[in-house]
Amino acid sequence: MSAIKKLAGQTLWYGLPTIASRFLGYIMNLSLPLFFAQPSVTADLTQIYAMIPFLNVLFTYGLETAYFRFSKEEDPTKLYSTLSWSLIGSTILFTAVVLFFRGALVGWANLETHPEYITWMIAILFFDTISTLAFAKLRLENRPRKYAVVRLSSIFVNIICVLLFLGVMPSYVTKHPDSALRFLTNNNVGIGYYLLGNLVGSLLTFILLWKEFKQIKLIFRTTLWKKVMKYSYPLIIVGMGGMVNDMLSRLIYQHVVDLPASAAKHELGIFGNIYRLAVLITILIQAFRMAAEPFFFKQSTEGDAQKTYARVMKFFVIACCYMFMFISLFIEIFAWFFNAIHKPLWTEGLYIVPLLAFGNIFLGIYYNLSIWYKLTDKNNMGAIITLAGSFITIILNILLIPKLHYLGAALATFICYLFMMVTSYKLGQKYYPVPYALKKLMAYLTIVCAFYGLHKLVLFFVPKLWVGILLGIFFIYQFTRLIIWAEKNELQKIPVLNKFIQKSSKN
């Protein structure tokens, strides 16, 4: 249990900046209707933030995971320096190539009115990529506090820039039309300040990690580099496939939906913002991955590694179940907010949020399961699974979006992640068996789905917000009682929870 407690603590620390980023980002997302009357205005931003992850996979080409993998057997200084110089050189090269094709990207993404967005995106990619191994070094050395401080600093600077240029300054200039600040608000940048804020935050991250950059020595071991590249190149396929599965629907939505350009932008703006409502599941997955990857590699040398992985999976699924209930059982609150500010257009498509959230649970389970091919150096098989998932995503998006719009995109995501999860589990049990509590995990997932179904059924007959909130709280309470009963022996090993469980058992 001590190993899992350590992982949980590190997940919390790595999760803090992720949670803050997503939460504050979502607060800004909720504020979009206050700044912009039409959802279509946000479509360009959705396109940019769908392109960034694709390019990020190419720019980093699996070096982060490879760094964790080879840190067990290679000299740390030589490994860090060799991979850092590789990353710096390739980042400069890739940045130059993307800048060269900037015009083509502008045309493909329909950004002719704001071509500068592509330039700012490239700058963000440059600084974020250079910082990748420095962050990985902090994770490998179990320094989550500095990791959190750097991430949070970047996030707060980003938020401040957005609020300053989109909220405070326009209001001030309206009251003081002769102010010298008017050129900062009357420059047609608009929603582009989200990107500029991101760029300032990325630059600050680069500065705050300077101590880690100073530890890069003038060392480059060609033999070591080739060894790492042989391991990491399949991870590029895995990463690109993962981005296809996650981002493709938003990238191609305007191109495949059978609507006029203005209506397509409207739907993309709605879909891009609704997609973020699955934010808590994504937060948990990202925070968990930050802590779990180095943890899994280190734990692999222990005799009871498989049992530890199984227990980690169980607690991860339980946490995902809580996240899913929070999102799906209180979705009406989001609808109430948008209606309260007289922006009903922003409530379109809320019905797909639970489907997207549950699909992301499958994705999180897949990330847990994927440790088998990383530990056994069978990354090629991981690439094959991801490519198969990408093929499913592409076909289903092309077939379903023209007919079902938002629902089609959500179904494609759900089916793809379900396929990847099941396939990875079956192959993993063949090459690296882990005693997962399969029946118990399936029961938990089925129960929270049943709770959601009952919740919707009651609200169909009694459509009251307060009824939905009370019923949601009741279902979460009942699920908690179930977990305490089913996992009593495990939870009693945690001192903080032991007294609570004893009191609950008496009741």
N, C-alpha and C positions, 0 to 999 in steps of 0.2 A: 504493500500500500504506500510505502514511503516514496517509491519511484513515481507512482501516479499522483501523489500529493505534490511532488516537485513539478511534474508536468502541468498540473492544474495551476500552480502558482505562476509558472512561466507563461502559461496560456493567458492568465489574467493580465500580467504585465505587458505581454505582446498585444493582448486584446485591447488594452486601454487606449492606445493611439488609434487602433482600428475602429473601436467603438466610438471614440470621440470624432474621428474623421467621418464615419458614416452618419452618426447622429447629427453632428453639426451640418454635414452636407445635406442631410434630409431636412433639417430645419430650414436651410436655404432653399431646398427644393419646395417645401411648403410655402416659402415666401415668394416663389416665382409668380404665382397669380397676383401678388401685390405689386410686383414690378412690371409684369407683362400681362396684357389683357388676353392674348391668344396663345394657346399651347404650341402652335406652329412655330413661334419664335424660338422655342427651345430645341427644335429639330436639328439645327446646325450643331449645337453643343452635344446633342446625343450622338451625332455622326462622329464628331471628333473623339469623344470618349469611348466610342466603339472601335476606332482605329488604333488608339494608343496601345491597348493590350496586345494586339496582333504584332505591332512593331516592337513592343517591349520583349516579346518572346524571341524575335529574331535578333534583337540587339544583345540580349543576355545569353542566348544559345545554351541554356542548361548549366551555366557555370556555377550557379548558386548551389544546386543539388550536388554537382560534382565536387565542389569544395568540401561539403560535409562528408561525402563518400570517401574521399582520399585523405581527409584529415587524420584518419585513424592510422594510416600506414606511411605517410610522407612527412618530411620535415616541414613544420608549419610555416616557417619563414619563406622557404623556397616555394612552397605551394601557393601561399598568399601572393607573393611577389610575381611569380610566373603568371598566375591567372589574372592578376590585376593589370599587368602590362598587356596581356592579351585583350582584356576587356577595354582598356583605354584606346589601344590601337584600332580595334574593330569598331568602337563607338565613333571615332573620328571618321573612319571610312564609311560606315553606314549612314552617318549624318550627312556626309557629302553626297552620297548616292540619292538619299531621299530629297535633299534640297534640289538636286538636278531634275528629279521627276516631280517637283512641287506643282508645276502647272497641270500635269496629268491628274494628280490627286485632287486638285481644286475642281477640275471638271467632273471627275467621277463622283465626288461627294456633293455636287451641286452647290459649291461654296463661292461662286463667281462674285457674289456681292461682298464676301468677306475672305479674300484669299490670305489675309494676314493670319487667320486662325491656324492655317497649316504651318506657317513659320513659327508661331508660338508653340504649337504642338511639338515641332521638331526640337525646339529649345528645351521644353519640358523633358522629352525623351532623353536628350543628351545628359542633363544633370542627374536624372533619376537612374539612368543606366550606370553612370560612373560611380554612383553611390551604392550599387547593388552588393558588391563584395564587402564593402565596409560594414554594411548592415549585417551581412552574413557572418562576419568576424565577431560582431557583438553577440549574435545568437549562439555561435559555437562556443564562445568564451563565457556563456551564461551571464551576460550583462544586460538583462532586460530593462533595467532602470534607465540606463543611458539611451537604449533603443527607444524607450517610451518618451523620454525627454526630447530627443531629436525629432521624432515623429510629431509629437504634440506641438512643438514650437513651430514646425512647418505648417501644421494645420491651422493654428491660431492666426498666423500671419496671413494665410490664404483667406480665412474668414474675415479678418479685419479689412483686407483690401476690397473684398466684394461688398461688404456692408458700407464701407467708406465711399466707394465710387458709385454704387447703385442705390444706396439708401440715404446717407448723410449729405453728401455733396449736392445731389439734385435738389433736395429740400432747401439747403442753404442758398443755392444759386437762385431758386425761385423767389426767395424772400429778398435776395440781394443781387438783382440782375446785372449790376455793374461790377460785380466781383471778378477778380482776375482768375478765379477758379472756374469760370464758366466754360473755358476751353476744354476742361477735363470732362464736362458733361455733355457738351454739344459737339462731340467728335464722332458720332455714329459707331462708337465701340459697343455700347449696349451690353448684351449678355457676354460679350467677349471679355469683360472684366473678370468673369469666372476663370477664364484661361490665364489671364494676366496674374491674377491672384495665385493660381496654381504655380505659375512660373516663378514668382517671387518666393513662394514656399519651397520649391525645389532648389532654388539657388541658396536659400538659407540652410537647407539640409546639407548641401555640399560644403558649406562653410563650417557647420557644426561638426562634421565628420573629419575635419582637417587632421586631427591627431591620428586617426586610423590611416589616412592617406600618407602621412609622414612615415608610417611603419613599412611602406613599400620600399624594398631595397632594389638596387640595380642588379637584379638576378632574373634570368630567364633560362629555364631548363627545357630545351627542345624535346628531349625524350619524355620528360614528365608531361609536357604540354600535349604531345601526341597521344599519350596514354589517357589523359583526361578527355581529349576530343573524341577518342574512340568510345568512351563511356557516355559522353554527353550528347553526341549528335542525335541519337534517337529521342532524347528529351526535347529537342527542338520540334520534332514531329508531334510528340505528346503535347507540348505546350501550344503549338499552332492548332492542333486538333481541338484542344480544350477551349481555345479562344473562338474557334469556329462554332463549337457547341454553345458557348456562352454569349457571344456577341453577334453572330451572323445575322440573326433575325433583325437586329437594329441596323446593321450595315446595308442589308438588301431590301428592307421593308419598302422604301420609296420606289424601288425598281421593280418589285414584283406585285405589289398591291394594285388592283384594277381600279384606280381612282385618278382624278385630275391632280396635277402637281401640288396645288394648294391644299387639297383635302388629304393627300398623302403626307404632307408635312405636318398637318394637324394631327393625324393619327400617330405619326412617329413621335411627335412631341408628347402626346398622351402616353403612348406605350413606353417610351424611355423613362418617363417619370413614375409610371405605375410599377415598372420593373423594380425600381428601388424600394418598393414597399416590402419586398422579400428581404429587406436589409438586415434583419436580425440573424437570419439563417446564414447569410453571406458573411456577416461579422464573425460569427462563431467559427465558420469554416476557415476564414483567413487567419484569425487569431490562433486557432488550433494548429494550422499548418506552420505558422511561424515557430511555434514551440516544438511541434511533434517531429518535424523532419530531423533535426539534429538529435533529438531524444531517441528516436527509433534506431538511428545508426549506432549510437552509443550503447543502447540497451541490447543490441543484437548479440553482443559478446557474453551476455548473462545466460545462465542455464535455464531460467524460467521466462525467457523473452517472449515466447508465444503466448503464455498465460497472461503476461502483462499486456500484450497487444490486444488480447480478447477483452480484458477488463477495461482498457482504454476505450475500445469500441463501444462497450455497453454504456459507459458514462457519457460518451459523446452522443449516442443516439438518444439517451434520456434528455440531455440538454437540448438537442434539436427538437424533441417533442414539445418541450416547454416553449421554445421559440415559435414553433409552428402554431401552437395554441394562442400565444399572445398576438400573433399576426392575424390569424383567421377568425378568432372569436371576438376581436375588437375592431374589425375592419370598418364597421359602421361609424366608428368615431371619425375616421378619415373622411368619410362621405359627409358626415355632419359638418366638419370643419370647412370643406370647400363650399358646401351649400350656405353656411353661415356668412361667408364673405362674398356671397352672390357670384360664385364662379362654378356653376354646375357642370360646365364642360370638362372640368378637371376630374370629375367623378367617373367619367366614361372608362369602362374596362376594369373596374375594381374587382369584378367577379373572377378574373383570372389570377388574382394575387395568391390565393391558397394553392392553386395548381402549380404556380411557379415556385412557391415556398417549398412544397413537398418534393418537387423535382430537385430543388437544391439540397434537400436532405439526402437524396440518392447520390448527388454529387459529393457531398461530405463523406458519406459512407465509402464511396469509391476511392476518395483520397486516403482514407484509412486503410482500405484493402490494398492499395497500390504499393504498399511497402514490400510486398512479396517479390515484385520484379526488380525493385531497386536494391534489395538486399542480396538477391541471387544473380545480379548483373544480367537480368533478362529484359533490359529496357526496350529491346526490339519488340517484345510481346506487348509491352505497354503501349508502344507506338501503334501496333496493329489494332489493339482495342480502341484507341482514341481515333484512329483513321476510320474504323468501322462506324464509330459513333458520329463522326463528322459526316460521313456519307449519309447516314440516317437523317441527321440534322438538315443537310442541304436539300435532300429530296423532299422531306416533309415540309420544310419552309416554303419551297417552291410550289408544292401541291396545295398546302393548306392555307397559307396567308391570303391568296386571292379569293378564297371562298369563305374563310372563317375569320380573317383579319387578326385581331389580338389573340383570340382563342386558338387559332391555328399555330401561331408562334409559340404560345404556351404549351400546347400539346406536343409540338416538336421537341421542345426542351425536356419535357417530362419523359417522353418515350426514349429519347437518346440517353439520358442519365440512368433510367431504369435498365436499359440494355447494358450499359457500361458497368454498372454495379453488379448485375447478375453474372456477366461474363468474367469479370475480374475475380469474383468470389469463387466461381467454379475452377478457374485456372489456378488461383492462389492456393486452393485446398489440394491441388495436385502437386504443385512444385514447392510450396512452403506452408504446410498445414498449420492452421491456427484454430484453437478450440473456441470459436465464437459461440455465444449463447443464442443460436439462431432463432429458436422457437420463442424465447423471451423477447428478443428484439422485434420480431414480427408482430408479437402480441401488443407491444407498446405502440408501434406504428398504427396498427389496426384500431386500437382503442382511441387514439387522438383523432383519427379519421371519423370514427363513429361519433365522437363528441361534436366534431364540426358539422356532420350531417344532422344530428339532433338539434344543434343550435340554429341552423338554417331553417329546419322544419318548424320550430317554435316561432321564429321570427316571421315566417310566411303567414302564419295565422294571427300573430300578435306583433306587428311591425313597430315596436317601440324601442327607442334607443336605450332607455333605462333597463328594459327587459333583457336586451342583448348583453349589456354590461354585467348585470347580476348573474345571468346564466353563464357567461364566460368565467366569472370568478368562481362560481360553483363547480364547473367542470375542472378548472385548474386545481381546486381544492381536492376534488375526488381523485384526480390523477396523482396528486402528491401523496394522499393516503395509500394509494396502490403501490407507489414506488417505495414508501417506507415499509410496507408489508413485504413486498417482494425482495427488496434489497436490504433488509434489516441487518443481516450479518455483515454485509460490506460497509454499510453506513455507520455501524457502531464502532468501527475502527477509526473513525474520524472524531477526535475529542470534542470538537465544537458541536457536532450533530448528535452525539451520544445522549446527552441529557434531554434534548428535544425529542428524540425517538422514544426514550423511556416514558416521558410524559404522554406522548401520543399513543403509545401502546396501552397505557392505563385507561385512556379515554376510549 
